[in-house]
Structures are given as structure tokens and as C-alpha cells.
Amino acid sequence: DGFYFNKNHTDLVDTVVKEIVKGIYNIYPIEDFSLIAVGGYGRHDLSPKSDVDLLFIYKKTNKNIRDFITTLNNSLWDIGLEVGISFLTIKQATIDSKKDIKTVTKFVETRYLIGDEDYYGEFVRSIKILVGKINPLKICEQKLLELVDRHDFYLGIKSNLEPQIKEGIGGLRDIHTIIWISIFIFNVHKLDELSQINIFTASEVKELKSSWKFLLTVRAFIHFFNDSKGDTLSIENQLKISKKLSYRDKIKEKGVERFMKHLFVNIAKIESLLNTFYSKLPEDIILKTIYKSKPTKIKLLSKEFLVEKGFLHLKDYSSKNLQKNWLSVFETSLNNSIYVHPRFLKIVEEKRKHLKSSMTVSHYQSLVDIIVSKKNPIQVLRYLNDTKILNELFPEFGRIWGQVQFDIYHHYTTDEHLLLTLYHLSELKKQSFYKEIYSRISLKFALHIALLFHDIGKKGPKRHSIYGKELTKKIFQRLPLKKEDQEMALWLIENHLLMSDIAFKNDPQDPDVIASFTSIANTPEKINSLFLFTLCDIAAVGPN
């Protein structure tokens, strides 16, 4: 239990630190000082190898201050604590906070340890006054920009096979950001209090705390097994931790695979609740940060839709209207580059079985339009994947949701890999050479559809390209596609490794190799399609 461990670990370190200070005080007595826990240590959130962040505030007039500080610093390091300690007057602390957003963030999460408690109270008041002067909304804006930059850097990391569970999308840092912004805007220091001011429901707070606990538990094991700080969950540690947490092998699935699926479920939950949190923030902040600029005004927005704080959703959530227009929300989001409201996404996830039963040919056509869109569909495809509506409509795709592949080649889960192939196709088309190749393809729908479904046969009863082709045939019973597109898509799925195998395992100059290749890829349409397919497939196995 990550919560239980971190709380008790924090209490243990508190006891040790206080005893050291008392011992030094007996040798070098001083007045008007306070030792304060800050940052993660300040919120009782100390993982096994995390830094112990401390702030020692004092008055310069103290006679023994230099000897006291030197002895304290040396003593903490001598007992093996990874300490980050600052020795400042209150004035210096406020000056440093003005200069650096990370410092002021650290100083709003503090806990009194030992010393003059009134002096600690004076410090807390000084920081509160400073935050008011800087403007809490400005601070929040900077914290959200930090988050956006981090998420941009970790594109695809949510389903990375070696996920960064602190800094990655849906990781611990996202929960910290919710806490920090809640402190600055709502003056709320605990997640439980967010349900009292209608930011989250009580059940959402429970979900968020459950996911937080799971990540903290995993993080504790990472620190123990590595005997150092660091938050990347290596494949080696996945195997060790899954055993420690009693994920046992079953006939169809390894214990470590179920552990990783559970991890990705929790990460997706945190990301979803982060989006819910966004929707409760002032509109100006959202537009300046999450969007980075004000989105283009939507002139022809249908009367069924509503844009609230930069998020698109339905005006009417009645069952009949939801069944009719839910896919139109995703299409409008894609066509107008506007985020979908978290409330809408939550309802889609909850009602996904009901929505499946009301699907029409028109709905399936809308799905095809999203998949083959000229715009980059990655955000909307992630919405469909994270709400599990994609799994519901296509159980053949659902079988590989969160599926991990234990090799050094594939960095992402199978579902994330498939979504990223369409992201890379969209990016490729921005370059003139690849745009020209794409323009020569007449069966463009086939390329897009094949990319999305080509690996759904992974870990099946036969070769994944053959099994994937069979499963995709079943999907085509629902999708309104022309026969030629279906045939080309199935050909691409069956032969999707053909070009890469030749490139990596054979001599492409060998006439026999060329003859063998062209006997299968026997038209310019097939060669051009397979060429772009192969580039996207390879690009989507991992970063860079």
C-alpha cells in the first residue's frame, strides 16, 4: 500500500530529523528558527528513495547559527538521507519564491517539524501574501503550461512499455498538479475537499485516490528494486513487481501482462479525471494553456452542440439525443480542433453498451470518416479508445487493449501503437515527397483502415497477420466500405511485414528478392500503399 508506506516512512524520517535537531540544539542553542518539511515530504508523500526536502528558516542575529547549520547539514547526510535543504531567512524565502514558480509551489506544501512554531506561522503568512500579490491565476497558468509541455514531450508515453510513472501522462505529477492548482485557486490542500466544492464527485475522488495509491505502490517497489530514486518502470521490474503483487499466470494471459493492463487502466483514469478538473477551471486559463491560444471561432456549430470553457459537448443529454449525436461530437471536435468536454466522455464510457446497441450504418460511416480524415485523428481516436467505446464496437480491437509485448523493439502497447500509425501517416503527408506518393494511391481508405487494425491478431492462435486479417473481415461486416477498399486493406494486413522483412533481413539489390517481392506486391497501388504503411508501422513502435 503506497499511501500507508509513504505516510509511515515520512513519520519515521520526521522522528529521526527531530532527534538530530534536538541533539545539535543542546550543543549550539539558537533562537527564532523553524525546521519545515516541504514538497512531497511536506504532504506526507515520501517514497523509499525520494529526496527529503527541508527548509530551515532562521534570523541572522542568532549567535550559533553557522555552527548549527553546518552540523545539521553534515549529520543528515551522514545517516544516509538524500536531503535537499535550504537555509533561509523569511525574507530570502519570499525573494526566492518570486523568482521561481517551482520554489513557490514547494513552499505552499509545508509541514512544521521542530523549532519556533510562531515563526513557522509567520513564514506561512508571508508565502500566502506573496501568492496573492503574484496572482494565483498567473501561477496556475504557469503550472498548466509546465504540464502541457511535459505531456507534449511524453507523446504516447501513457501506453509506453516502460512507462515513466511520475512525469508521464496520467502519472503522479498530474495528481500533484491537481493539488497545486487546487491550493492556489480554491485554497484546498486535500483531494477529499474537492468534492465539497463540486470539482469532483465523491466517487471521482475515490477513483483518483485509488489510482494514486496504485502508482505509489509501484513506485515504492521501483525504488526498492533499483536501490535508487527514478520512476521508469523497466521490463525487469515489471516482472518482479507483478509477482510481489500476486499477479499469477493464467492459461491465456501472463500475470505481468495483467499487472501492466491494470497499470494502464489507472493511468487512463488519472488522465480522464485531469480532464474533468480542467473543465472546472476558469475559461481564460484553459484557453491560454491547454489550447495555448484561443481556438478559431466555430461559425457553423450545429445547434445540438455547446462549447463550454473551450470544451465541446451536447446541449441535451437525453438518451435519444445522445444515441443520435454522440459520434457527431467527435467529428466536430476533429474538424474544428476543439477538445471534447470530460462530462461527455464520461457519459460515453458509462453508456457504451447502450450506444453500441443503437448503432446505425450512418454511425459506422461517421467512424470511417474519422479514421480516414485529412486532419490528424490521434486525439479523437484516443477519446474513443480511452472511453472504451472502440473496444465495445470492435471487440476484435478490444482484445489487444493494453496488450504488452515484451521485447526491446515495441515501446508501446498494441492499441497505442495502432493509433500512432495514423498519427504518423498524417505527419508524413506534410512532407512533399510522401504527400506525392499518397496522392498516387486511389484506395486511400484501405491504407487508413489497415493501419488501425493490422495488429489486432497479436497473441492469437495463428500468425498475427493471418489472424488479424480474419478478425478484420468480421469488422468489415459492420463498416460501410467499398469491396475494393476491403480487399486492399486485407491484403495490406496479411502482407504488412513484407517490405520491412526485405529491408532488414534480405538484400534488396538481389534480383531473386526483388522478383519474390513483386510477385506479391504486383501493382503500383500495392507498392505505394505498402511503402507508406511500412514507414508508419515502424515509426509507431517507439519514440524517435
C-alpha positions in Angstrom: 0.0 0.0 0.0 1.8 3.1 -1.3 -0.1 5.5 0.8 0.5 3.5 4.0 4.2 3.1 3.3 4.8 6.8 2.4 2.9 8.0 5.5 4.9 5.7 7.9 8.2 6.4 6.1 7.5 10.1 6.5 6.7 9.7 10.2 10.0 7.7 10.6 12.1 10.4 8.9 10.3 13.1 11.0 11.3 11.3 14.2 15.0 10.9 13.1 15.3 14.5 11.9 13.7 15.9 15.1 16.1 13.9 17.3 19.1 15.1 15.3 18.0 18.7 15.7 17.4 18.3 19.5 20.9 16.9 19.9 22.5 19.8 17.9 20.4 22.3 19.9 21.9 21.0 23.1 25.4 21.8 21.8 24.6 25.0 19.8 21.5 26.6 21.3 19.8 29.1 19.0 16.5 31.1 18.9 13.9 32.1 16.3 14.3 29.1 14.0 11.9 26.6 12.5 12.6 23.4 10.5 10.0 22.8 7.9 9.1 19.8 5.6 8.4 20.9 2.1 7.3 19.4 -1.3 6.4 15.7 -1.3 7.9 15.3 2.2 5.7 18.2 3.3 2.5 16.4 2.2 3.5 13.1 3.9 4.3 11.6 0.5 7.9 10.2 0.9 8.7 7.2 -1.3 11.6 5.0 -0.3 14.4 6.8 -2.2 12.8 10.2 -2.6 14.7 13.4 -1.6 13.9 14.7 1.9 13.1 18.3 1.1 13.6 20.6 4.1 13.6 24.4 4.7 15.4 25.8 7.7 14.2 29.4 8.4 16.1 31.5 10.9 17.0 35.0 12.0 20.5 36.2 11.1 21.0 37.6 14.7 21.4 34.0 16.0 24.8 33.6 17.7 25.5 30.0 17.0 23.7 29.8 13.6 26.7 29.0 11.5 27.8 26.0 13.6 24.2 24.8 14.0 23.6 24.8 10.2 26.9 23.1 9.4 26.4 20.4 12.0 22.8 19.8 10.9 23.7 19.5 7.2 26.5 17.1 7.8 24.5 15.0 10.3 21.6 14.5 7.8 24.0 13.3 5.1 26.0 11.2 7.5 23.0 9.0 8.3 22.3 8.4 4.6 19.3 10.7 3.9 19.1 12.1 0.4 18.5 15.6 1.6 17.6 18.8 -0.2 17.8 21.5 2.4 17.7 25.3 2.1 18.8 27.6 4.9 17.0 31.0 4.5 15.5 33.9 6.4 11.8 34.5 5.7 12.7 37.5 3.6 15.1 35.4 1.5 12.4 32.7 1.1 9.9 35.2 -0.3 12.5 36.7 -2.7 13.4 33.2 -4.0 9.7 32.4 -4.4 9.1 35.5 -6.5 11.9 34.4 -8.9 10.9 30.7 -9.4 7.5 29.1 -9.8 8.9 25.8 -8.6 10.0 27.3 -5.3 6.7 28.9 -4.5 5.0 25.6 -5.4 7.2 23.8 -3.0 6.6 26.4 -0.2 2.8 26.1 -0.3 3.0 22.4 0.7 4.8 22.7 4.1 4.7 21.0 7.5 6.1 22.2 10.8 8.7 19.8 12.2 10.5 21.5 15.1 11.6 24.9 16.4 9.6 28.1 16.9 6.0 27.3 15.8 5.0 31.0 15.7 8.0 31.7 13.4 6.7 28.9 11.1 3.3 30.6 11.2 4.9 33.9 10.1 6.6 32.1 7.2 3.2 30.6 6.1 1.5 34.0 6.2 4.4 35.6 4.2 4.0 33.0 1.4 0.2 33.4 1.3 0.6 37.2 1.0 3.2 36.7 -1.8 0.9 34.3 -3.7 -1.9 36.9 -3.5 0.5 39.6 -4.9 1.8 37.4 -7.7 -1.8 36.4 -8.6 -2.9 32.8 -8.0 -4.3 32.6 -11.6 -1.0 33.6 -13.1 0.8 30.9 -11.0 -1.8 28.3 -12.2 -1.3 29.4 -15.7 2.4 28.6 -15.4 1.8 25.3 -13.7 -0.6 24.2 -16.5 1.9 25.3 -19.2 4.5 23.1 -17.4 2.0 20.2 -17.6 1.3 20.8 -21.3 5.0 20.9 -22.2 5.5 17.7 -20.2 2.6 16.0 -22.0 3.9 17.1 -25.4 7.3 15.6 -24.5 5.7 12.3 -23.5 3.6 11.7 -26.6 2.4 8.2 -26.4 4.0 7.6 -23.0 0.7 6.7 -21.4 1.0 3.3 -23.1 4.8 3.1 -23.2 6.0 -0.4 -22.3 8.4 1.1 -19.8 6.2 4.0 -18.5 7.5 6.9 -16.5 5.0 6.8 -13.7 5.9 10.1 -12.2 6.3 12.5 -15.2 4.4 10.6 -17.9 0.8 11.4 -19.0 -1.6 10.1 -16.3 1.3 9.8 -13.8 1.9 11.1 -10.3 2.9 14.6 -11.4 -0.6 15.1 -12.9 -2.1 14.4 -9.5 0.4 16.8 -7.9 -0.7 19.4 -10.5 -4.3 19.0 -9.5 -3.3 19.5 -5.8 -1.1 22.6 -6.5 -3.8 24.3 -8.6 -6.4 23.5 -6.0 -4.2 25.2 -3.4 -3.7 28.3 -5.5 -7.2 28.8 -6.8 -9.5 27.1 -4.3 -7.4 27.2 -1.1 -7.9 23.4 -0.9 -5.0 21.3 0.3 -6.6 17.8 0.2 -8.2 15.8 -2.6 -11.2 14.9 -0.3 -12.1 18.6 0.0 -12.6 18.9 -3.8 -15.9 17.0 -3.6 -17.2 19.6 -1.1 -16.7 22.4 -3.7 -18.1 20.4 -6.6 -14.8 20.0 -8.5 -15.1 16.2 -8.3 -17.8 13.9 -7.1 -17.1 11.8 -4.0 -16.8 8.7 -6.3 -14.3 10.5 -8.6 -12.2 11.5 -5.6 -12.3 7.8 -4.5 -11.2 6.7 -8.0 -8.4 9.3 -8.1 -7.1 8.2 -4.7 -7.3 4.5 -5.7 -5.1 5.2 -8.8 -2.8 7.4 -6.8 -2.3 4.6 -4.3 -1.6 2.0 -7.1 1.1 4.2 -8.6 2.7 5.0 -5.3 2.8 1.2 -4.5 4.5 0.5 -7.9 6.9 3.5 -7.3 7.9 2.1 -3.9 8.9 -1.2 -5.4 10.8 0.5 -8.2 12.9 2.4 -5.6 13.4 -0.8 -3.6 14.5 -2.9 -6.5 16.7 -0.2 -8.0 18.0 0.9 -4.6 17.9 4.4 -6.0 15.3 7.0 -7.0 14.0 7.0 -10.5 10.5 6.4 -11.8 10.7 4.4 -15.0 9.1 1.0 -14.7 11.6 -1.3 -16.5 10.6 -4.6 -18.0 12.7 -6.4 -15.5 10.9 -4.6 -12.6 7.5 -5.3 -14.2 8.2 -9.0 -13.8 9.4 -8.6 -10.2 6.6 -6.3 -9.1 3.8 -8.3 -10.7 5.0 -11.3 -8.6 5.2 -9.2 -5.4 1.6 -8.0 -6.0 0.4 -11.6 -6.6 -0.5 -11.3 -10.3 -0.4 -15.0 -11.2 -0.1 -16.5 -14.7 -3.3 -17.8 -16.3 -3.7 -20.0 -19.3 -4.4 -17.2 -21.7 -2.5 -14.3 -20.0 0.7 -13.9 -18.0 0.5 -12.3 -14.6 2.8 -9.5 -15.7 0.5 -8.7 -18.6 -2.5 -8.4 -16.3 -0.4 -6.2 -14.0 0.5 -3.8 -16.9 -3.1 -3.7 -18.1 -4.1 -2.7 -14.5 -1.4 0.0 -14.5 -2.6 1.4 -17.8 -6.2 1.4 -16.6 -5.1 3.5 -13.6 -3.1 5.9 -15.8 -6.0 6.3 -18.1 -8.3 7.0 -15.1 -6.0 9.8 -13.9 -5.8 11.4 -17.3 -9.6 11.3 -17.6 -10.0 12.9 -14.1 -7.4 15.5 -15.0 -9.6 16.5 -18.0 -12.6 16.7 -15.6 -10.5 19.0 -13.4 -9.7 21.2 -16.5 -13.4 21.7 -17.2 -13.9 23.3 -13.7 -11.1 25.9 -14.1 -11.6 29.5 -15.4 -12.0 29.6 -19.2 -9.2 32.1 -19.8 -6.7 29.8 -18.2 -7.8 26.8 -20.2 -7.6 28.7 -23.5 -4.1 30.1 -22.7 -2.7 26.8 -21.6 -4.4 23.6 -22.8 -5.1 25.2 -26.1 -2.1 27.5 -26.0 -4.2 30.1 -27.9 -7.8 30.9 -28.4 -9.3 28.3 -30.7 -10.8 29.5 -34.0 -14.4 30.6 -33.6 -16.8 27.9 -34.8 -19.2 29.7 -37.1 -21.3 26.8 -38.2 -21.6 24.9 -35.0 -24.7 22.8 -35.0 -27.5 23.8 -32.6 -27.1 20.4 -30.8 -23.7 21.4 -29.5 -22.4 23.6 -26.8 -18.8 25.0 -26.2 -18.2 25.5 -22.5 -14.8 26.8 -21.3 -13.3 25.7 -24.6 -14.7 22.2 -24.4 -17.3 20.8 -26.8 -20.3 18.8 -25.6 -24.1 18.2 -26.1 -26.8 20.7 -25.0 -29.1 17.8 -24.5 -28.0 14.5 -22.8 -31.3 12.7 -23.1 -31.0 9.1 -24.2 -32.5 9.7 -27.7 -30.3 12.7 -28.4 -27.1 11.0 -27.1 -27.8 8.0 -29.4 -28.3 10.2 -32.4 -25.5 12.7 -32.0 -22.6 11.2 -29.9 -20.4 10.5 -32.8 -21.1 13.9 -34.3 -19.4 15.4 -31.2 -16.2 13.5 -32.0 -16.4 14.5 -35.7 -17.0 18.2 -34.8 -14.1 18.0 -32.4 -11.8 16.7 -35.1 -12.9 19.1 -37.8 -12.7 22.2 -35.6 -9.6 21.2 -33.5 -11.6 21.6 -30.2 -11.4 19.4 -27.1 -14.3 17.3 -26.0 -15.9 18.0 -22.7 -14.9 15.5 -19.9 -18.5 15.2 -18.9 -19.4 13.9 -22.4 -16.5 11.5 -22.4 -17.6 10.1 -19.0 -21.1 9.6 -20.2 -19.9 7.8 -23.4 -17.9 5.5 -21.3 -20.8 4.7 -18.9 -23.3 4.3 -21.7 -21.1 2.5 -24.2 -23.1 -0.8 -24.3 -26.3 1.2 -24.8 -24.7 3.2 -27.6 -23.5 0.1 -29.3 -27.0 -1.3 -29.4 -28.2 1.8 -31.2 -25.5 1.9 -33.9 -26.7 2.5 -37.5 -24.9 2.5 -40.9 -24.7 6.3 -40.6 -22.9 5.9 -37.2 -20.4 3.5 -38.7 -19.9 5.8 -41.6 -19.0 8.6 -39.2 -16.4 6.3 -37.6 -14.9 5.6 -41.0 -14.8 9.4 -41.7 -12.8 9.9 -38.5 -10.3 7.2 -39.3 -9.7 8.4 -42.9 -9.9 12.2 -42.0 -7.4 14.6 -43.7 -6.8 16.0 -40.2 -4.7 14.2 -37.7 -7.2 12.0 -35.9 -4.9 10.9 -32.9 -6.8 13.0 -30.2 -10.2 11.8 -31.2 -9.0 8.2 -31.6 -7.6 8.4 -28.1 -11.0 9.7 -26.9 -12.7 6.6 -28.5 -10.0 4.3 -27.1 -9.9 5.7 -23.5 -13.7 5.7 -23.2 -13.6 2.0 -24.3 -16.3 2.7 -26.9 -13.8 1.5 -29.6 -13.5 -1.9 -27.7 -17.3 -2.1 -27.4 -17.9 -1.5 -31.1 -15.0 -3.7 -32.2 -14.3 -6.5 -29.7 -11.7 -7.6 -32.2 -9.8 -4.4 -31.4 -10.6 -4.7 -27.7 -8.7 -7.9 -27.3 -5.4 -6.0 -27.7 -6.3 -3.1 -25.4 -3.4 -2.5 -23.0 -1.6 -5.6 -24.5 2.1 -5.5 -23.8 4.9 -7.1 -25.9 8.0 -8.0 -24.0 10.8 -7.2 -26.5 13.2 -4.3 -27.0 11.6 -3.3 -30.3 8.0 -2.3 -29.3 7.8 0.6 -26.8 4.0 0.9 -26.7 1.1 -1.3 -26.0 -0.5 -2.7 -29.1 -3.6 -0.4 -29.1 -1.4 2.7 -28.6 0.9 1.5 -31.5 -2.1 1.2 -33.8 -3.4 4.7 -33.0 0.0 6.2 -33.5 0.4 4.7 -37.0 -2.4 7.1 -38.1 -0.7 9.9 -36.3 2.4 9.3 -38.3 0.6 8.9 -41.6 -0.8 12.4 -41.0 2.6 13.7 -40.2 4.2 12.1 -43.3 1.7 13.8 -45.6 3.1 17.1 -44.5 6.3 16.3 -46.5 6.1 16.8 -50.2 7.7 13.5 -51.2 5.4 11.4 -49.1 2.4 13.6 -50.0 3.1 12.9 -53.7 3.2 9.1 -53.0 0.0 9.3 -51.0 -1.7 11.2 -53.9 -1.0 8.3 -56.3 -3.0 5.9 -54.1 -6.6 5.5 -55.2 -7.7 3.3 -52.4 -6.7 5.7 -49.5 -9.4 4.4 -47.2 -7.8 0.9 -47.3 -4.5 2.3 -46.1 -6.0 4.1 -43.1 -8.3 1.2 -42.1 -5.4 -1.4 -42.4 -3.1 0.7 -40.2 -5.7 0.9 -37.4 -6.4 -2.9 -37.4 -3.3 -4.6 -38.7 -2.1 -5.9 -35.3 -5.4 -7.0 -33.7 -4.3 -10.6 -34.3 -1.4 -10.3 -31.9 -1.2 -13.2 -29.4 -3.8 -15.2 -31.3 -4.0 -18.8 -32.3 -2.0 -18.3 -35.5 0.4 -15.9 -37.2 -0.8 -12.5 -36.3 -1.0 -11.1 -39.9 -3.3 -14.0 -40.8 -5.4 -13.9 -37.7 -5.6 -10.1 -37.9 -6.9 -10.4 -41.5 -9.6 -12.9 -40.3 -10.7 -10.6 -37.4 -10.7 -7.5 -39.7 -13.0 -9.4 -42.1 -15.5 -9.6 -39.3 -15.2 -5.9 -38.6 -16.0 -5.2 -42.3 -19.4 -6.8 -41.8 -20.1 -3.6 -39.8 -18.1 -0.9 -41.7 -19.6 0.6 -44.9 -16.6 0.2 -47.1 -16.3 -0.5 -50.9 -15.3 -4.0 -51.8 -12.0 -2.8 -53.4 -11.1 -1.0 -50.2 -11.9 -4.1 -48.1 -9.7 -6.3 -50.4 -6.8 -3.9 -50.4 -7.0 -3.4 -46.6 -7.0 -7.2 -46.0 -4.1 -7.6 -48.4 -2.1 -4.9 -46.5 -2.8 -6.6 -43.2 -1.8 -10.0 -44.4 1.4 -8.6 -46.0 2.2 -5.8 -43.7 5.7 -7.2 -42.8 6.7 -7.9 -46.4 8.6 -4.7 -47.1 10.2 -4.4 -43.7 11.4 -8.0 -43.7 13.1 -7.5 -47.1 14.7 -4.2 -45.9 16.0 -5.7 -42.6 16.5 -9.4 -43.4 17.4 -9.6 -47.1 19.4 -8.0 -49.8 17.1 -5.5 -51.6 19.5 -5.5 -54.6 19.2 -9.2 -55.1 17.1 -9.9 -58.3 15.5 -13.0 -56.7 14.5 -10.9 -53.7 13.0 -8.3 -56.0 11.2 -10.9 -58.0 9.8 -12.5 -54.9 8.6 -9.2 -53.6 7.0 -8.0 -56.9 5.2 -11.3 -57.3 3.2 -10.4 -54.2 3.2 -6.6 -54.3 2.4 -6.7 -58.0 0.8 -3.3 -58.7 2.0 0.3 -58.1 -1.1 0.7 -55.9 0.1 -2.1 -53.6 3.7 -1.0 -53.6 2.9 2.7 -52.8 0.4 1.7 -50.1 2.7 -0.8 -48.5 5.6 1.7 -48.6 3.7 4.3 -46.6 2.2 1.6 -44.4 5.7 0.3 -43.5 7.0 3.7 -42.7 4.1 4.4 -40.3 4.3 1.0 -38.7 8.0 1.4 -38.0 7.6 5.0 -36.8 4.9 3.9 -34.3 6.9 1.3 -32.5 8.6 3.9 -30.3 9.8 7.5 -29.9 12.4 8.9 -32.4 
